[in-house]
Amino acid sequence: MFQSPRLPIELCEDVIDNLHDDNHTLRACSLVCRAFLSASRRHLFHTVTINRYEADRFLMPLFSNSSTKNKLIHLLAIHLPEVVVLELEHLQWNLLDDIVQTIVTFGFQKVKCLILINSKFTSWGHLSQFIASFPSLAKLSCCFTQASYGIETPLTPLPQNLKDITLDFHLASFFERLLSLESHPTVHTIAFQFPRRPKTGDHAQIGLLLKRLGSSLEHLDLCDPDVLLDEGRLFSVFPTVFV
């Protein structure tokens, strides 16, 4: 009996690769045989866009330990315009391409509370631009967040609705510079986190920030006051505040 010749799987995958933007045909290829599944699925899941109605149904299985989709997705675009609280952990700005940076900075215009944890930016200017891209922001928390000093970019003023800031003490100088810009919000509440024991210079920077806030400051929270208080005397820690 005559048998049809078999094409090498590498050639079949080359054909499938040329269908990278044809999802209908890719879905059909994925059902042909097991050999076509891997190459077809690689393109089908490369870029995924979900809206707020699909978020729960999609994300819960996606990030489970048994899911294989999380190894296939390279670009995840999430359109959630109604999100008001956004928490980002382990964000490394330099690893995101221009498209993803645009999605992150302009996809959450109604966010009122932004939480940054263990994140890193290429410059302090880029960090300020990122914060400023949330026009409705009223509460900001920056913990274990840092930026590189090698690249100099202009600082962007903080959102005008920002009233509440929680920060690591080493970010005091950065926020003091932002609040010294001509356009800046009136901050009423500030809280300091202390991941390590501050040095003398750190005390001075915290003092300068508190002095910059001046009479607008209504609430001050020292998340670990024992680290700062020197024999119970706040004056010795923040001398510039009371000058």
C-alpha positions in Angstrom: 0.0 0.0 0.0 1.3 3.4 -0.9 2.0 5.7 2.1 2.1 9.5 1.8 5.5 10.9 2.7 6.0 12.4 6.2 7.2 15.9 6.5 9.9 16.6 9.1 8.4 18.2 12.2 10.9 21.1 11.9 9.4 21.9 8.5 5.9 21.7 9.9 6.8 24.1 12.7 8.3 26.5 10.2 4.9 26.6 8.4 3.1 27.1 11.7 5.5 29.9 12.6 4.4 31.8 9.5 0.9 31.7 10.8 1.8 33.6 14.0 -0.8 36.3 13.4 -3.6 34.0 12.2 -5.3 32.8 15.4 -8.1 31.0 13.6 -5.7 28.8 11.6 -3.5 28.3 14.6 -6.4 26.9 16.6 -7.2 24.5 13.8 -3.5 23.4 13.6 -3.4 22.8 17.4 -6.2 20.2 16.9 -4.6 18.3 14.0 -2.2 16.2 16.0 -0.1 16.2 19.1 3.0 17.2 17.1 1.4 20.5 16.0 0.1 21.4 19.5 3.3 22.9 21.0 4.2 25.1 18.0 0.6 26.3 17.6 0.1 27.0 21.3 3.4 29.0 21.5 1.9 31.6 19.2 -1.7 31.5 20.5 -0.6 32.4 24.0 2.3 34.8 23.2 0.1 37.9 23.6 -3.0 37.8 25.8 -5.4 40.7 26.4 -8.1 40.4 29.0 -10.7 42.8 30.3 -12.2 43.2 33.8 -15.0 40.7 33.1 -12.5 38.0 32.2 -9.9 38.7 34.8 -10.9 36.3 37.6 -11.7 33.4 35.3 -8.4 33.8 33.5 -5.9 34.9 36.1 -6.7 32.3 38.9 -5.8 29.2 36.8 -3.0 31.1 35.0 -0.9 31.6 38.1 -1.6 28.3 39.7 1.4 25.9 40.0 -0.1 23.4 37.7 -0.7 25.8 34.8 1.4 25.6 31.6 0.1 28.8 30.1 2.3 31.0 32.3 5.4 29.6 30.5 4.0 30.5 27.1 2.8 34.1 27.6 5.4 36.8 26.8 3.1 39.8 26.7 0.0 40.2 29.0 -2.1 43.2 28.4 -4.7 43.8 31.1 -7.4 46.5 30.5 -8.9 47.2 33.9 -10.1 50.8 33.7 -12.1 50.6 37.0 -9.2 49.5 39.2 -8.7 51.9 42.1 -6.0 50.0 44.1 -2.9 48.7 42.3 -0.1 46.8 44.0 3.1 46.0 42.0 5.8 43.8 43.5 9.2 43.0 42.0 8.6 45.5 39.1 11.9 46.1 37.1 11.2 49.0 34.8 14.2 48.3 32.5 12.9 44.8 31.7 9.7 46.2 30.2 9.6 47.2 26.5 7.9 50.4 25.3 4.6 48.7 24.7 4.3 47.2 28.2 5.5 50.5 29.8 2.7 52.3 28.0 0.2 49.7 29.1 1.2 50.0 32.8 1.4 53.8 32.9 -1.8 54.6 31.0 -4.0 51.6 31.7 -5.0 52.5 35.2 -6.2 56.1 35.1 -8.6 55.7 38.1 -6.1 54.2 40.5 -6.3 56.0 43.9 -4.0 53.8 45.9 -0.6 52.7 44.4 1.6 50.2 46.3 5.2 49.6 45.1 7.2 46.8 46.7 10.7 45.6 45.9 10.6 47.5 42.6 13.5 49.1 40.7 13.6 51.9 38.1 16.3 53.0 35.8 16.4 56.6 37.3 14.7 58.7 39.9 13.1 60.7 37.0 11.6 57.5 35.6 10.2 56.7 39.0 8.6 60.2 39.3 7.2 59.9 35.8 5.7 56.5 36.7 4.0 57.9 39.9 2.8 61.0 38.0 1.0 58.8 35.4 -1.7 58.0 37.9 -3.7 61.3 37.9 -6.3 60.1 40.5 -3.7 59.0 43.0 -4.5 59.9 46.6 -2.4 57.3 48.5 1.1 56.1 47.7 3.3 53.4 49.3 6.9 52.9 48.2 8.6 50.1 50.2 12.0 48.6 49.2 11.8 50.6 46.0 14.9 52.0 44.4 16.3 53.7 41.3 19.7 53.9 39.6 21.9 57.0 40.0 23.7 56.7 36.7 21.0 58.1 34.4 19.8 61.7 34.9 16.3 62.5 33.9 14.0 65.4 34.9 11.7 64.9 37.8 8.0 65.0 37.2 5.7 66.6 39.8 3.5 64.3 42.0 -0.2 63.9 41.2 -2.1 66.9 42.6 -4.6 64.7 44.6 -1.9 62.9 46.5 -2.5 63.2 50.3 -1.0 60.2 51.9 2.6 58.8 51.5 4.2 55.8 53.0 7.9 55.4 52.2 11.2 53.9 53.3 13.3 56.5 55.1 16.0 56.4 52.4 13.5 57.8 49.9 13.0 61.0 52.0 15.5 63.0 49.8 13.7 61.9 46.6 10.3 63.0 47.9 11.7 66.2 49.4 12.9 67.1 45.9 9.5 66.3 44.3 7.7 68.4 46.9 10.1 71.3 46.2 8.9 71.5 42.6 6.8 74.4 41.6 3.7 72.2 41.2 3.2 69.8 44.0 0.3 68.3 46.1 -0.6 69.2 49.7 0.4 66.0 51.6 -1.4 65.6 54.9 -0.2 62.2 56.1 3.3 60.6 55.9 4.6 57.3 57.3 8.2 56.2 57.4 9.3 52.5 57.1 12.7 51.5 58.5 14.1 48.4 56.8 17.5 49.2 58.5 18.8 51.5 61.2 19.2 55.0 59.7 22.5 56.9 59.8 23.0 60.5 60.8 22.6 61.7 57.2 19.3 59.9 56.9 17.9 61.7 59.9 18.8 65.0 58.3 17.0 64.0 55.0 13.9 63.0 57.0 14.0 66.3 58.8 14.2 68.3 55.5 11.2 66.4 54.1 9.1 67.1 57.2 10.2 70.8 57.1 9.2 70.9 53.4 5.7 69.6 54.3 5.4 72.2 57.0 2.0 73.1 58.4 0.2 70.9 55.8 1.3 67.8 57.7 -1.5 66.5 59.9 -0.4 62.9 60.6 3.1 61.5 61.1 3.6 57.8 61.5 7.0 56.3 62.5 6.4 52.6 61.8 9.3 51.6 64.0 9.8 54.5 66.4 12.3 52.7 68.6 14.8 52.9 65.7 14.6 56.7 65.6 14.0 57.9 69.1 17.2 58.9 70.9 16.5 58.8 74.6 12.9 59.7 73.8 13.8 63.1 72.3 12.3 63.7 68.8 14.2 67.1 68.6 17.6 65.3 68.5 16.5 63.2 65.5 14.8 65.9 63.4 16.7 69.1 64.4 15.9 70.8 61.0 12.2 70.5 61.5 12.1 72.9 64.4 14.5 75.5 63.1 
